[in-house]
Amino acid sequence: MELIKLFFFSIWEIFQLLAPFMLIGLLLAGMIHVFIPRYMIQRLMGGKGLLSVITSAALGIPLPICSCAVVPVSIELHRKGASKPSIMSFLITTPESGTDSIMITWGLLGPFMAIARPIASFFSALLAGFFAVGLLRDSDRNDSSKQEDTSCTDQCDDRGIESFDDDENHGGIFLSFKRILSYAFKKMADEIVFSLLVGLLLAGLIIIAFPDNLAMYGLEKGIIPMLIMLAASVPLYMCASASTPIAAALIVKGISPGAAMVFLLAGPATNVTTITMLTRQFGGRFVQIYLVSIIAGALISGYVFDYLLLLSGITIVPTMSMDSHSIIGAFQWVSALLLIALMIWRFWNGAARTGLKDLSNNVFGLLRKKPDSKA
């Protein structure tokens, strides 16, 4: 009985802490969607050299697009002239970070990790893009037939492409505000709320099931916990926002912040469905570079992050309880109730059904599907 109470209490505490940051992040996502037109992104990603790789990686950091939805967006951008190296870097930073996940990271793990997370994502994207410039330069011309096939699985539908379709400048402040709210609290919320619920449940399970000090089992730091985080995060889908409370719970139990960083980077950017779609659209060599770069970038970033923490003396202490200040506490309560209402509304309108379908597609894909190895 005590474990059940601890489970729900832990989930509620985390939920109250992340709710204000989640709502602010969604609102910022809506503003980015409305005020950054598609043609601007296409123009910046159209180059073939390192500059376009750097630009594409930077563009992907704030954009509010999840791992699955970024695939049809990338296919569309490739058809419009974006190079493969640019697509490669864009595919990594976009799902690994975003306004919503950065805000939640700030709320649960503090400003240092909130800043380090997109920087590490940017590094992984540059690593992938640099390799792609050298290894994929001559293969861009051989994909015209693949570019015509922009179909994807049920898991992505047209959610990603829609996020860049509305690039007309509609007049009026009221209409712009309406479009911001519609995208933030309908389309974007539909992509996140189910994964967020799963992430909260997993965080609660970690708190009650894991021993209080994982350092006793040799999992505090080093390569072993990082490899465990990779093994847990690469196959299955967990969006950037939903992975954050899990990372916070793992750090509380004794996992090093560097190992948690590996989880935060590798999980959102990889899953079976995404790998399958990318292989079909861009070829086996593209996916090999993509996966190797994500894994290498995550491991290097995890090691460097732990080393910087050691040098600076900074400690990452997850915020797992509410602020005692009455005004802040009231704000957290109101935000939590608003987020609960939003989740219930979106679940009622199909987000739960879509989330379950996404989860089942990934699980069954992991059990029975293998990516096509054709280049």
BELPETA-V930398 format. One record per residue. RES is the residue in one letter. SS is DSSP state (2 for helix, 1 for strand, 0 for the rest). D_CENTER is the distance of its C-alpha to the mean C-alpha in whole Angstrom. Layout:
# BELPETA-V930398
res/ss/d_center
RES/SS/D_CENTER
RES/SS/D_CENTER
This chain:
# BELPETA-V930398
res/ss/d_center
M/0/35
E/2/33
L/2/30
I/2/29
K/2/30
L/2/28
F/2/25
F/2/25
F/2/26
S/2/23
I/2/21
W/2/22
E/2/22
I/2/19
F/2/18
Q/2/21
L/2/19
L/2/16
A/2/17
P/2/19
F/2/15
M/2/14
L/2/16
I/2/17
G/2/13
L/2/14
L/2/17
L/2/16
A/2/13
G/2/16
M/2/18
I/2/16
H/2/17
V/2/20
F/2/21
I/0/20
P/0/22
R/2/21
Y/2/24
M/2/23
I/2/19
Q/2/22
R/2/24
L/2/22
M/0/21
G/0/24
G/0/25
K/0/26
G/0/26
L/2/24
L/2/24
S/2/22
V/2/19
I/2/19
T/2/19
S/2/16
A/2/14
A/2/15
L/2/14
G/2/11
I/2/10
P/2/11
L/0/10
P/0/9
I/0/8
C/0/6
S/0/6
C/0/10
A/2/11
V/2/10
V/2/13
P/2/16
V/2/15
S/2/15
I/2/19
E/2/20
L/2/20
H/2/21
R/2/24
K/0/25
G/0/25
A/0/22
S/0/22
K/2/21
P/2/20
S/2/18
I/2/16
M/2/15
S/2/14
F/2/12
L/2/11
I/2/9
T/2/8
T/2/7
P/2/4
E/2/4
S/0/5
G/0/7
T/2/10
D/2/9
S/2/7
I/2/10
M/2/12
I/2/12
T/2/12
W/2/15
G/2/16
L/2/16
L/2/16
G/0/18
P/2/18
F/2/18
M/2/15
A/2/13
I/2/15
A/2/15
R/2/11
P/2/10
I/2/14
A/2/13
S/2/10
F/2/13
F/2/15
S/2/14
A/2/13
L/2/17
L/2/18
A/2/17
G/2/19
F/2/22
F/2/22
A/2/22
V/2/24
G/2/27
L/2/26
L/0/25
R/2/28
D/2/30
S/2/28
D/2/27
R/2/30
N/2/30
D/2/27
S/2/29
S/2/30
K/2/26
Q/2/25
E/2/27
D/0/25
T/0/22
S/0/22
C/0/19
T/0/19
D/0/19
Q/0/16
C/0/15
D/0/18
D/0/18
R/2/15
G/2/14
I/2/17
E/2/18
S/0/16
F/0/18
D/0/21
D/0/23
D/0/23
E/0/27
N/0/28
H/0/29
G/0/32
G/0/32
I/2/30
F/2/30
L/2/29
S/2/26
F/2/25
K/2/25
R/2/23
I/2/21
L/2/21
S/2/21
Y/2/18
A/2/16
F/2/18
K/2/18
K/2/16
M/2/13
A/2/14
D/2/14
E/2/11
I/2/10
V/2/13
F/2/14
S/2/11
L/2/11
L/2/15
V/2/14
G/2/12
L/2/15
L/2/18
L/2/17
A/2/17
G/2/20
L/2/21
I/2/20
I/2/22
I/2/25
A/2/25
F/0/25
P/0/27
D/0/27
N/0/28
L/2/26
A/2/28
M/2/31
Y/2/29
G/0/28
L/0/25
E/0/24
K/0/24
G/0/24
I/2/23
I/2/23
P/2/21
M/2/18
L/2/19
I/2/19
M/2/15
L/2/15
A/2/17
A/2/15
S/2/12
V/0/12
P/0/14
L/0/12
Y/0/9
M/0/7
C/0/4
A/2/3
S/2/6
A/2/8
S/2/8
T/2/9
P/2/13
I/2/13
A/2/13
A/2/15
A/2/18
L/2/18
I/2/19
V/2/21
K/0/23
G/0/23
I/0/20
S/0/20
P/2/17
G/2/17
A/2/16
A/2/14
M/2/12
V/2/12
F/2/11
L/2/8
L/2/8
A/2/9
G/2/7
P/2/4
A/2/6
T/0/9
N/0/11
V/2/15
T/2/15
T/2/13
I/2/15
T/2/18
M/2/17
L/2/17
T/2/20
R/2/22
Q/2/21
F/2/21
G/0/23
G/2/23
R/2/23
F/2/20
V/2/18
Q/2/20
I/2/19
Y/2/16
L/2/15
V/2/18
S/2/16
I/2/13
I/2/15
A/2/17
G/2/15
A/2/13
L/2/17
I/2/19
S/2/16
G/2/17
Y/2/20
V/2/21
F/2/19
D/2/21
Y/2/24
L/2/23
L/2/23
L/2/27
L/2/28
S/2/27
G/0/28
I/0/25
T/0/24
I/0/20
V/0/22
P/0/19
T/0/21
M/0/21
S/0/24
M/0/25
D/0/27
S/0/31
H/0/31
S/2/33
I/2/31
I/2/28
G/2/28
A/2/29
F/2/26
Q/2/24
W/2/26
V/2/26
S/2/22
A/2/22
L/2/24
L/2/23
L/2/19
I/2/21
A/2/23
L/2/20
M/2/19
I/2/22
W/2/23
R/2/20
F/2/20
W/2/24
N/0/23
G/0/21
A/2/18
A/2/19
R/2/21
T/2/18
G/2/15
L/2/18
K/2/19
D/2/15
L/2/15
S/2/19
N/2/18
N/2/16
V/2/18
F/2/21
G/2/20
L/2/19
L/2/23
R/2/25
K/0/23
K/0/23
P/0/22
D/0/24
S/0/26
K/0/27
A/0/27
